[in-house]
Amino acid sequence: MKQIKYLAFLLATGMAFTACDDENELEPEDVVDPNLMTLTFEGGQWDALIDNPQYNGPLLYGDNAKNYAWLDTQTQLTGGMTNAWGGQYGFSEGGIAISNYIDANISEPRDYNDQLAVPVSNGSKNFAVVYCDASLKFADGVAREIVSMDVIGTTYLLGVIKNGDGYAKAMTEKGDYVNVIITAFNGETQVGTTKIALSANNGFLTKWYTKPLSELGKVTRLDFTMESNDVSDWGMKAPKYFAFDNVVVRK
């Protein structure tokens, strides 16, 4: 998994290197900031949270769905189902699910049966999929800086917005857009907001993108939602899915 490494760290710590052979010289990118932690969703704990099938599986729907939740003990980041309507509809009510599904076919409309897939790997096995409105929190309530996270549109979303599906239009005109909105909180106080364009002016985010988030400062929670110019009386027409991975946190 990727780790964010800083030349600034060398400068801040006053590290210096004496001249040596080029092949033995330590490059700046070889030094990792010890104050950074990365949530990668890798390992057996996370594998056990991947549902099968992707839709209406035993983890994200039915009796178990209300209790679907996860916690990374290193970073203290936690997520799961929102249970926005009481939990009876599971992931259909919104939340953050763990996945490892890859499906590159976005040349045609997709549907909810592919709701946990992304079109390309970022070099790791697992990642998180957000549906509708959801929150990423620090379970211990301590405010920390989230430095960055990797983001991509899901196979389902990209298949629909690239091609249309009879309900949502193809996002192929100038001015069309689909954005992820991230709203940051420290306690109950909103401290910032930022956006990630998944589609803009006939372009689509089909590769993983590292979104810097340090500008939001120290936070206890990030709220996720999505917006588009293609809306109905019930909101955005395209399916409200995106994926994230490699959440970098400063201790």
Backbone as CSV, one residue per row, in Angstrom:
resi,resn,N_x,N_y,N_z,CA_x,CA_y,CA_z,C_x,C_y,C_z
1,MET,0.842,-1.193,0.000,0.000,0.000,0.000,0.883,1.251,0.000
2,LYS,0.312,2.293,-0.506,1.092,3.526,-0.613,1.228,4.195,0.747
3,GLN,2.366,4.854,0.963,2.556,5.698,2.134,2.999,7.059,1.649
4,ILE,2.464,8.094,2.296,2.843,9.451,1.895,4.135,9.816,2.602
5,LYS,5.124,10.230,1.847,6.453,10.502,2.367,6.857,11.917,2.012
6,TYR,7.558,12.558,2.879,7.780,13.983,2.729,9.272,14.356,2.773
7,LEU,9.666,15.147,1.787,10.973,15.779,1.851,10.999,16.771,3.006
8,ALA,9.856,17.393,3.276,9.771,18.373,4.363,10.150,17.756,5.702
9,PHE,9.898,16.462,5.844,10.240,15.787,7.092,11.748,15.819,7.319
10,LEU,12.504,15.627,6.251,13.955,15.678,6.375,14.421,17.046,6.846
11,LEU,13.826,18.067,6.238,14.219,19.417,6.571,13.846,19.760,8.010
12,ALA,12.638,19.332,8.423,12.144,19.664,9.757,12.977,18.993,10.848
13,THR,13.465,17.792,10.568,14.209,17.065,11.585,15.700,17.361,11.530
14,GLY,16.124,18.153,10.535,17.520,18.534,10.435,18.422,17.414,9.980
15,MET,17.868,16.404,9.350,18.684,15.294,8.887,19.615,15.754,7.773
16,ALA,20.841,15.246,7.794,21.786,15.530,6.726,22.535,14.266,6.407
17,PHE,22.985,14.157,5.164,23.683,12.965,4.731,25.044,13.361,4.177
18,THR,26.053,12.593,4.548,27.370,12.825,3.982,27.432,12.227,2.594
19,ALA,28.373,12.719,1.804,28.518,12.214,0.445,28.858,10.741,0.475
20,CYS,28.310,10.002,-0.492,28.571,8.576,-0.583,28.352,8.143,-2.010
21,ASP,28.568,6.888,-2.278,28.340,6.388,-3.625,26.883,6.538,-3.983
22,ASP,26.613,6.838,-5.252,25.234,7.051,-5.685,24.358,5.852,-5.382
23,GLU,24.908,4.653,-5.549,24.073,3.464,-5.380,23.715,3.205,-3.926
24,ASN,24.439,3.832,-2.987,24.155,3.649,-1.570,23.480,4.865,-0.946
25,GLU,23.281,5.901,-1.738,22.744,7.142,-1.186,21.283,6.982,-0.826
26,LEU,20.905,7.461,0.344,19.515,7.404,0.799,18.745,8.561,0.188
27,GLU,17.720,8.236,-0.578,16.916,9.259,-1.224,15.875,9.792,-0.243
28,PRO,15.416,11.037,-0.430,14.394,11.604,0.478,13.139,10.751,0.562
29,GLU,12.739,10.136,-0.556,11.502,9.366,-0.534,11.628,8.072,0.259
30,ASP,12.849,7.719,0.699,13.037,6.531,1.505,12.730,6.764,2.979
31,VAL,12.499,8.007,3.372,12.248,8.339,4.772,10.758,8.596,4.960
32,VAL,10.137,7.879,5.913,8.708,7.967,6.163,8.451,8.810,7.401
33,ASP,7.482,9.686,7.327,7.101,10.482,8.489,6.508,9.548,9.548
34,PRO,7.121,9.419,10.722,6.625,8.475,11.738,5.307,8.903,12.364
35,ASN,4.880,10.110,12.107,3.624,10.588,12.673,2.419,10.267,11.793
36,LEU,2.638,9.590,10.666,1.551,9.254,9.764,1.135,7.798,9.911
37,MET,-0.172,7.568,9.871,-0.749,6.230,9.886,-1.658,6.110,8.674
38,THR,-1.746,4.915,8.083,-2.575,4.730,6.895,-3.553,3.590,7.089
39,LEU,-4.828,3.868,6.905,-5.873,2.848,6.906,-5.938,2.242,5.514
40,THR,-5.592,0.953,5.395,-5.481,0.293,4.095,-6.559,-0.750,3.829
41,PHE,-7.326,-1.132,4.849,-8.375,-2.151,4.727,-7.820,-3.523,4.336
42,GLU,-6.576,-3.810,4.705,-5.971,-5.078,4.353,-5.925,-6.022,5.556
43,GLY,-6.143,-7.311,5.296,-6.033,-8.318,6.345,-7.340,-9.053,6.582
44,GLY,-7.266,-10.098,7.383,-8.411,-10.964,7.604,-9.607,-10.267,8.220
45,GLN,-9.365,-9.295,9.105,-10.466,-8.536,9.699,-11.338,-7.907,8.627
46,TRP,-10.676,-7.372,7.596,-11.386,-6.671,6.535,-11.971,-7.637,5.510
47,ASP,-11.244,-8.719,5.222,-11.762,-9.724,4.291,-13.113,-10.258,4.764
48,ALA,-13.259,-10.404,6.077,-14.492,-10.959,6.645,-15.689,-10.029,6.470
49,LEU,-15.463,-8.766,6.102,-16.544,-7.789,5.955,-16.993,-7.615,4.503
50,ILE,-16.465,-8.424,3.589,-16.817,-8.313,2.168,-17.989,-9.235,1.871
51,ASP,-19.097,-8.662,1.424,-20.315,-9.433,1.217,-20.297,-10.162,-0.121
52,ASN,-21.031,-11.252,-0.194,-21.195,-12.031,-1.422,-22.582,-12.658,-1.402
53,PRO,-23.467,-12.278,-2.354,-23.232,-11.426,-3.518,-23.138,-9.947,-3.140
54,GLN,-22.849,-9.126,-4.151,-22.681,-7.698,-3.886,-23.980,-7.047,-3.434
55,TYR,-25.107,-7.500,-3.980,-26.413,-6.959,-3.582,-27.219,-8.043,-2.876
56,ASN,-27.864,-7.649,-1.791,-28.743,-8.523,-1.018,-27.992,-9.703,-0.404
57,GLY,-26.726,-9.475,-0.061,-25.947,-10.508,0.610,-26.239,-10.550,2.103
58,PRO,-25.703,-11.535,2.801,-26.041,-11.742,4.221,-25.424,-10.733,5.175
59,LEU,-24.411,-9.992,4.750,-23.778,-9.020,5.647,-24.406,-7.639,5.563
60,LEU,-24.725,-7.203,4.346,-25.195,-5.831,4.134,-26.714,-5.713,4.088
61,TYR,-27.413,-6.842,4.124,-28.875,-6.843,4.086,-29.393,-7.887,5.066
62,GLY,-30.651,-7.750,5.457,-31.226,-8.719,6.379,-30.891,-8.412,7.822
63,ASP,-30.981,-9.433,8.662,-30.877,-9.256,10.104,-29.509,-8.761,10.559
64,ASN,-28.458,-9.079,9.798,-27.109,-8.700,10.217,-26.739,-7.259,9.879
65,ALA,-27.490,-6.658,8.977,-27.067,-5.369,8.425,-27.008,-4.260,9.471
66,LYS,-27.931,-4.244,10.410,-27.946,-3.176,11.419,-26.634,-3.108,12.180
67,ASN,-25.992,-4.247,12.346,-24.783,-4.323,13.159,-23.507,-4.321,12.320
68,TYR,-23.634,-4.087,11.005,-22.440,-4.051,10.158,-21.682,-2.774,10.461
69,ALA,-20.495,-2.927,11.023,-19.657,-1.782,11.370,-18.218,-2.242,11.413
70,TRP,-17.306,-1.311,11.253,-15.887,-1.656,11.301,-15.111,-0.564,12.033
71,LEU,-13.971,-0.972,12.611,-13.093,-0.070,13.354,-11.650,-0.447,13.051
72,ASP,-10.861,0.543,12.673,-9.422,0.361,12.532,-8.767,0.815,13.835
73,THR,-8.187,-0.112,14.566,-7.678,0.206,15.900,-6.452,1.117,15.851
74,GLN,-5.712,1.122,14.740,-4.540,1.985,14.647,-4.940,3.447,14.503
75,THR,-5.790,3.740,13.529,-6.178,5.131,13.283,-7.398,5.557,14.091
76,GLN,-8.172,4.578,14.612,-9.434,4.826,15.309,-10.553,5.237,14.362
77,LEU,-10.336,5.110,13.050,-11.395,5.416,12.100,-12.430,4.295,12.085
78,THR,-13.692,4.683,11.991,-14.786,3.714,12.016,-15.867,4.108,11.025
79,GLY,-16.597,3.129,10.553,-17.708,3.356,9.627,-18.628,2.147,9.623
80,GLY,-19.660,2.209,8.795,-20.615,1.109,8.708,-21.927,1.595,8.147
81,MET,-23.011,0.935,8.525,-24.328,1.308,8.035,-24.834,2.567,8.737
82,THR,-25.606,3.385,8.021,-26.198,4.565,8.642,-27.487,4.235,9.380
83,ASN,-28.154,3.139,8.960,-29.464,2.790,9.526,-30.405,3.988,9.505
84,ALA,-30.360,4.725,8.386,-31.096,5.981,8.277,-32.601,5.809,8.391
85,TRP,-33.108,4.658,7.993,-34.559,4.410,8.062,-34.881,3.312,9.063
86,GLY,-34.017,3.163,10.053,-34.242,2.143,11.063,-33.462,0.864,10.844
87,GLY,-32.733,0.760,9.730,-31.896,-0.393,9.484,-32.540,-1.566,8.788
88,GLN,-33.817,-1.472,8.473,-34.503,-2.631,7.883,-34.109,-2.896,6.437
89,TYR,-33.519,-1.888,5.773,-33.134,-2.060,4.370,-31.622,-2.139,4.177
90,GLY,-30.871,-2.242,5.252,-29.437,-2.459,5.167,-28.690,-1.372,4.407
91,PHE,-27.815,-1.804,3.502,-26.950,-0.889,2.763,-27.750,0.057,1.884
92,SER,-28.993,-0.299,1.567,-29.852,0.591,0.773,-30.150,1.895,1.492
93,GLU,-29.894,1.950,2.801,-30.122,3.159,3.574,-28.870,4.034,3.641
94,GLY,-27.777,3.556,3.064,-26.527,4.305,3.082,-25.517,3.717,4.038
95,GLY,-24.245,3.963,3.752,-23.204,3.472,4.637,-21.876,3.314,3.924
96,ILE,-20.939,2.665,4.605,-19.602,2.423,4.072,-19.307,0.939,4.229
97,ALA,-19.214,0.230,3.102,-18.985,-1.205,3.094,-17.587,-1.516,2.572
98,ILE,-17.002,-2.605,3.041,-15.687,-3.050,2.593,-15.857,-3.957,1.370
99,SER,-14.944,-3.812,0.408,-15.076,-4.554,-0.854,-13.711,-4.914,-1.418
100,ASN,-13.723,-5.880,-2.332,-12.530,-6.196,-3.124,-12.890,-6.506,-4.581
101,TYR,-14.093,-6.119,-4.993,-14.585,-6.446,-6.334,-14.009,-5.485,-7.377
102,ILE,-13.489,-6.050,-8.464,-12.988,-5.273,-9.593,-13.773,-5.671,-10.839
103,ASP,-14.324,-4.698,-11.537,-15.053,-4.937,-12.783,-14.786,-3.763,-13.705
104,ALA,-14.022,-3.980,-14.753,-13.550,-2.902,-15.618,-14.570,-2.451,-16.657
105,ASN,-15.679,-3.144,-16.784,-16.628,-2.831,-17.857,-17.508,-1.636,-17.494
106,ILE,-17.128,-0.465,-17.996,-17.958,0.735,-17.819,-18.396,1.272,-19.183
107,SER,-18.351,0.412,-20.189,-18.753,0.810,-21.545,-20.241,0.638,-21.775
108,GLU,-20.953,0.216,-20.726,-22.406,0.062,-20.800,-22.986,0.331,-19.417
109,PRO,-24.283,0.640,-19.339,-24.879,0.892,-18.021,-24.770,-0.351,-17.131
110,ARG,-24.525,-0.131,-15.854,-24.495,-1.207,-14.875,-25.653,-1.017,-13.902
111,ASP,-25.839,-1.982,-12.995,-26.919,-1.836,-12.035,-26.430,-2.201,-10.635
112,TYR,-27.360,-2.246,-9.685,-27.017,-2.426,-8.280,-26.391,-3.790,-7.991
113,ASN,-26.511,-4.749,-8.897,-25.861,-6.038,-8.686,-24.336,-5.925,-8.708
114,ASP,-23.844,-4.793,-9.229,-22.401,-4.537,-9.265,-22.022,-3.392,-8.326
115,GLN,-22.771,-3.202,-7.266,-22.649,-1.984,-6.467,-21.352,-1.889,-5.659
116,LEU,-20.628,-2.969,-5.460,-19.407,-2.926,-4.661,-18.132,-2.944,-5.500
117,ALA,-18.252,-2.848,-6.824,-17.093,-2.974,-7.707,-16.529,-1.617,-8.108
118,VAL,-15.220,-1.596,-8.350,-14.552,-0.449,-8.953,-13.908,-0.918,-10.261
119,PRO,-13.634,0.010,-11.187,-13.165,-0.407,-12.508,-11.700,-0.798,-12.579
120,VAL,-10.903,-0.433,-11.590,-9.471,-0.714,-11.665,-8.896,-0.826,-10.262
121,SER,-7.913,-1.693,-10.096,-7.233,-1.828,-8.816,-6.255,-0.675,-8.617
122,ASN,-6.022,-0.330,-7.372,-4.984,0.654,-7.042,-3.725,-0.034,-6.529
123,GLY,-3.639,-1.335,-6.761,-2.479,-2.094,-6.338,-2.655,-2.814,-5.020
124,SER,-3.814,-2.617,-4.388,-4.105,-3.299,-3.136,-5.320,-4.189,-3.324
125,LYS,-5.682,-4.909,-2.300,-6.775,-5.867,-2.406,-8.126,-5.251,-2.049
126,ASN,-8.203,-4.602,-0.899,-9.481,-4.137,-0.374,-9.590,-2.618,-0.387
127,PHE,-10.822,-2.141,-0.305,-11.125,-0.715,-0.276,-12.513,-0.557,0.329
128,ALA,-12.975,0.675,0.475,-14.302,0.945,1.033,-15.192,1.565,-0.030
129,VAL,-16.473,1.181,-0.024,-17.461,1.730,-0.941,-18.512,2.494,-0.147
130,VAL,-18.743,3.730,-0.550,-19.747,4.575,0.094,-21.000,4.590,-0.769
131,TYR,-22.147,4.388,-0.131,-23.418,4.581,-0.820,-24.225,5.657,-0.108
132,CYS,-24.764,6.568,-0.895,-25.629,7.634,-0.401,-24.868,8.473,0.632
133,ASP,-25.535,8.918,1.682,-24.894,9.756,2.698,-24.300,8.861,3.788
134,ALA,-23.059,9.151,4.173,-22.396,8.322,5.176,-21.330,9.144,5.880
135,SER,-20.805,8.596,6.984,-19.809,9.306,7.784,-18.629,8.402,8.100
136,LEU,-17.444,9.016,8.110,-16.206,8.390,8.565,-15.794,9.130,9.833
137,LYS,-15.657,8.399,10.949,-15.456,9.048,12.239,-14.238,8.489,12.956
138,PHE,-13.732,9.279,13.914,-12.771,8.763,14.879,-13.561,8.241,16.075
139,ALA,-13.446,6.948,16.321,-14.279,6.310,17.338,-14.037,6.863,18.730
140,ASP,-12.794,7.311,19.009,-12.493,7.825,20.346,-12.826,9.300,20.507
141,GLY,-13.331,9.935,19.442,-13.730,11.331,19.513,-12.588,12.328,19.513
142,VAL,-11.359,11.855,19.361,-10.195,12.749,19.342,-10.023,13.327,17.937
143,ALA,-9.854,14.635,17.864,-9.691,15.292,16.562,-8.274,15.059,16.039
144,ARG,-8.185,14.659,14.780,-6.905,14.430,14.125,-6.953,14.992,12.713
145,GLU,-5.789,15.197,12.142,-5.705,15.627,10.745,-5.763,14.411,9.830
146,ILE,-6.717,14.422,8.895,-6.731,13.430,7.822,-5.998,14.055,6.643
147,VAL,-4.843,13.508,6.329,-3.955,14.115,5.351,-4.468,13.931,3.926
148,SER,-4.954,12.728,3.625,-5.422,12.445,2.264,-6.165,11.131,2.239
149,MET,-6.856,10.876,1.137,-7.427,9.568,0.856,-7.470,9.370,-0.663
150,ASP,-7.429,8.115,-1.093,-7.555,7.793,-2.510,-9.022,7.574,-2.842
151,VAL,-9.469,8.081,-4.002,-10.894,8.071,-4.356,-11.058,7.657,-5.814
152,ILE,-12.172,6.975,-6.115,-12.537,6.643,-7.494,-14.055,6.459,-7.552
153,GLY,-14.636,6.668,-8.733,-16.038,6.319,-8.941,-16.178,4.813,-9.084
154,THR,-17.315,4.262,-8.664,-17.515,2.822,-8.774,-17.905,2.433,-10.197
155,THR,-17.816,1.143,-10.472,-18.213,0.613,-11.777,-19.679,0.942,-12.073
156,TYR,-20.538,0.783,-11.094,-21.959,1.074,-11.266,-22.167,2.538,-11.629
157,LEU,-21.594,3.437,-10.837,-21.750,4.864,-11.114,-21.199,5.223,-12.486
158,LEU,-19.971,4.813,-12.782,-19.329,5.217,-14.032,-20.036,4.630,-15.249
159,GLY,-20.509,3.396,-15.137,-21.255,2.806,-16.248,-22.515,3.583,-16.581
160,VAL,-23.166,4.101,-15.532,-24.401,4.876,-15.738,-24.096,6.268,-16.286
161,ILE,-23.156,6.988,-15.687,-22.957,8.377,-16.102,-22.206,8.488,-17.432
162,LYS,-21.509,7.441,-17.833,-20.867,7.460,-19.151,-21.856,7.135,-20.267
163,ASN,-22.887,6.342,-19.942,-23.775,5.825,-20.988,-25.244,6.189,-20.821
164,GLY,-25.643,6.622,-19.624,-27.057,6.801,-19.333,-27.712,5.447,-19.136
165,ASP,-28.850,5.432,-18.447,-29.534,4.150,-18.208,-31.046,4.241,-18.349
166,GLY,-31.517,5.300,-19.019,-32.953,5.466,-19.172,-33.583,6.296,-18.085
167,TYR,-32.880,6.442,-16.962,-33.337,7.320,-15.881,-32.320,8.446,-15.707
168,ALA,-31.097,8.088,-15.407,-30.015,9.078,-15.351,-29.445,9.285,-16.746
169,LYS,-29.114,10.520,-17.088,-28.560,10.837,-18.398,-27.079,10.518,-18.450
170,ALA,-26.575,10.351,-19.663,-25.131,10.287,-19.856,-24.562,11.683,-19.640
171,MET,-23.488,11.765,-18.875,-22.915,13.073,-18.522,-21.914,13.486,-19.603
172,THR,-22.425,13.838,-20.751,-21.585,14.071,-21.931,-21.662,15.500,-22.453
173,GLU,-22.321,16.379,-21.736,-22.461,17.756,-22.191,-21.629,18.699,-21.331
174,LYS,-21.215,19.806,-21.919,-20.491,20.807,-21.166,-21.354,21.280,-19.993
175,GLY,-20.777,21.335,-18.830,-21.520,21.733,-17.642,-22.052,20.579,-16.831
176,ASP,-22.035,19.362,-17.385,-22.437,18.189,-16.598,-21.403,17.909,-15.519
177,TYR,-21.860,17.460,-14.364,-20.916,17.151,-13.293,-21.508,16.159,-12.305
178,VAL,-20.628,15.416,-11.686,-20.930,14.589,-10.516,-19.799,14.798,-9.526
179,ASN,-20.134,15.224,-8.333,-19.127,15.511,-7.311,-19.392,14.724,-6.037
180,VAL,-18.320,14.338,-5.373,-18.384,13.934,-3.969,-18.170,15.184,-3.125
181,ILE,-19.012,15.387,-2.140,-18.856,16.500,-1.199,-18.419,15.930,0.143
182,ILE,-17.310,16.434,0.656,-16.811,16.019,1.967,-16.941,17.208,2.916
183,THR,-17.697,17.024,3.983,-17.885,18.058,4.996,-17.221,17.605,6.287
184,ALA,-16.346,18.441,6.831,-15.557,18.087,8.004,-16.141,18.718,9.264
185,PHE,-16.099,17.956,10.359,-16.581,18.433,11.653,-15.525,18.174,12.724
186,ASN,-15.453,19.093,13.670,-14.716,18.886,14.911,-15.750,18.979,16.022
187,GLY,-16.121,17.829,16.567,-17.289,17.795,17.438,-18.522,18.072,16.608
188,GLU,-19.324,19.010,17.034,-20.524,19.378,16.287,-20.308,20.616,15.422
189,THR,-19.084,21.122,15.385,-18.781,22.337,14.633,-18.243,21.990,13.252
190,GLN,-18.896,22.511,12.216,-18.397,22.308,10.859,-17.149,23.157,10.653
191,VAL,-16.069,22.516,10.199,-14.790,23.227,10.079,-14.303,23.353,8.645
192,GLY,-15.003,22.758,7.698,-14.575,22.894,6.312,-15.328,21.972,5.391
193,THR,-15.172,22.228,4.099,-15.784,21.369,3.091,-14.923,21.372,1.840
194,THR,-14.963,20.281,1.099,-14.222,20.183,-0.141,-14.960,19.244,-1.088
195,LYS,-14.620,19.299,-2.367,-15.297,18.485,-3.373,-14.287,17.700,-4.194
196,ILE,-14.752,16.563,-4.710,-13.979,15.750,-5.641,-14.851,15.521,-6.866
197,ALA,-14.368,15.907,-8.029,-15.125,15.730,-9.268,-14.953,14.305,-9.786
198,LEU,-16.042,13.539,-9.824,-16.021,12.216,-10.441,-16.353,12.296,-11.927
199,SER,-17.011,13.385,-12.314,-17.298,13.651,-13.722,-17.435,15.150,-13.900
200,ALA,-16.829,15.666,-14.984,-16.924,17.095,-15.280,-16.645,17.309,-16.757
201,ASN,-17.574,18.017,-17.439,-17.383,18.394,-18.841,-16.960,17.214,-19.713
202,ASN,-17.715,16.115,-19.596,-17.498,14.915,-20.405,-16.218,14.165,-20.027
203,GLY,-15.668,14.440,-18.864,-14.533,13.669,-18.354,-14.965,12.855,-17.155
204,PHE,-14.296,11.723,-16.928,-14.685,10.815,-15.860,-13.450,10.352,-15.094
205,LEU,-13.571,10.271,-13.776,-12.475,9.812,-12.940,-12.485,8.285,-12.940
206,THR,-11.668,7.690,-13.803,-11.629,6.243,-13.967,-10.363,5.624,-13.394
207,LYS,-9.513,6.444,-12.779,-8.340,5.955,-12.065,-8.378,6.505,-10.647
208,TRP,-7.699,5.824,-9.741,-7.652,6.280,-8.363,-6.935,7.623,-8.273
209,TYR,-7.521,8.513,-7.496,-6.988,9.866,-7.334,-6.751,10.130,-5.854
210,THR,-5.570,10.618,-5.516,-5.259,10.959,-4.121,-5.721,12.383,-3.840
211,LYS,-6.714,12.491,-2.977,-7.294,13.781,-2.627,-6.648,14.315,-1.352
212,PRO,-5.915,15.447,-1.415,-5.373,16.060,-0.194,-6.506,16.604,0.677
213,LEU,-6.395,16.402,1.986,-7.453,16.838,2.902,-6.928,17.648,4.085
214,SER,-5.630,17.919,4.120,-5.060,18.644,5.261,-5.690,20.012,5.458
215,GLU,-6.201,20.597,4.384,-6.810,21.923,4.476,-8.004,21.946,5.423
216,LEU,-8.576,20.786,5.705,-9.730,20.720,6.592,-9.340,20.827,8.060
217,GLY,-8.048,20.710,8.353,-7.576,20.804,9.727,-7.887,19.549,10.526
218,LYS,-7.906,19.679,11.846,-8.200,18.542,12.708,-9.708,18.312,12.762
219,VAL,-10.093,17.051,12.607,-11.505,16.707,12.513,-11.806,15.502,13.389
220,THR,-13.067,15.377,13.749,-13.535,14.153,14.401,-14.421,13.337,13.475
221,ARG,-14.861,13.965,12.371,-15.788,13.265,11.465,-15.744,13.889,10.091
222,LEU,-15.842,13.040,9.062,-16.076,13.490,7.700,-17.422,12.950,7.239
223,ASP,-18.278,13.824,6.744,-19.545,13.414,6.161,-19.423,13.406,4.647
224,PHE,-19.932,12.339,4.019,-19.895,12.205,2.569,-21.298,12.301,1.983
225,THR,-21.428,13.042,0.906,-22.632,13.012,0.099,-22.209,13.297,-1.337
226,MET,-23.160,13.293,-2.269,-22.841,13.518,-3.671,-23.841,14.482,-4.286
227,GLU,-23.424,15.116,-5.391,-24.280,16.063,-6.089,-24.059,15.924,-7.589
228,SER,-25.070,16.344,-8.350,-25.002,16.305,-9.808,-25.954,17.350,-10.365
229,ASN,-25.739,17.722,-11.629,-26.684,18.621,-12.283,-27.891,17.868,-12.836
230,ASP,-27.845,16.541,-12.852,-28.955,15.714,-13.334,-29.749,15.231,-12.134
231,VAL,-30.845,15.917,-11.838,-31.597,15.643,-10.619,-33.085,15.504,-10.918
232,SER,-33.778,14.875,-9.994,-35.234,14.792,-10.005,-35.747,15.392,-8.704
233,ASP,-37.032,15.253,-8.451,-37.596,15.738,-7.196,-37.014,15.008,-5.989
234,TRP,-36.395,13.839,-6.232,-35.840,13.026,-5.144,-34.317,13.142,-5.055
235,GLY,-33.752,14.068,-5.840,-32.309,14.278,-5.759,-31.564,13.777,-6.978
236,MET,-30.296,13.521,-6.803,-29.395,13.095,-7.875,-29.892,11.810,-8.526
237,LYS,-29.934,11.789,-9.866,-30.450,10.624,-10.584,-29.440,9.488,-10.674
238,ALA,-28.176,9.797,-10.901,-27.152,8.751,-10.994,-26.986,8.070,-9.638
239,PRO,-26.596,6.802,-9.617,-26.411,6.095,-8.339,-25.309,6.727,-7.502
240,LYS,-25.574,6.955,-6.241,-24.665,7.724,-5.371,-23.624,6.809,-4.719
241,TYR,-22.680,6.347,-5.538,-21.625,5.465,-5.067,-20.259,6.034,-5.415
242,PHE,-19.316,5.892,-4.504,-17.901,6.079,-4.816,-17.094,5.212,-3.854
243,ALA,-15.797,5.063,-4.140,-14.939,4.231,-3.300,-13.755,5.041,-2.797
244,PHE,-13.212,4.641,-1.627,-12.003,5.284,-1.113,-11.088,4.240,-0.481
245,ASP,-9.822,4.608,-0.336,-8.813,3.709,0.213,-7.648,4.553,0.725
246,ASN,-6.720,3.917,1.416,-5.477,4.538,1.856,-5.713,5.897,2.527
247,VAL,-6.448,5.853,3.628,-6.729,7.079,4.381,-5.540,7.367,5.299
248,VAL,-4.875,8.473,5.043,-3.665,8.820,5.787,-4.022,9.780,6.914
249,VAL,-3.635,9.422,8.141,-3.976,10.179,9.345,-2.686,10.599,10.046
250,ARG,-2.662,11.831,10.522,-1.537,12.289,11.324,-1.857,12.082,12.801
251,LYS,-0.934,11.469,13.519,-1.165,11.163,14.941,-1.402,12.427,15.762
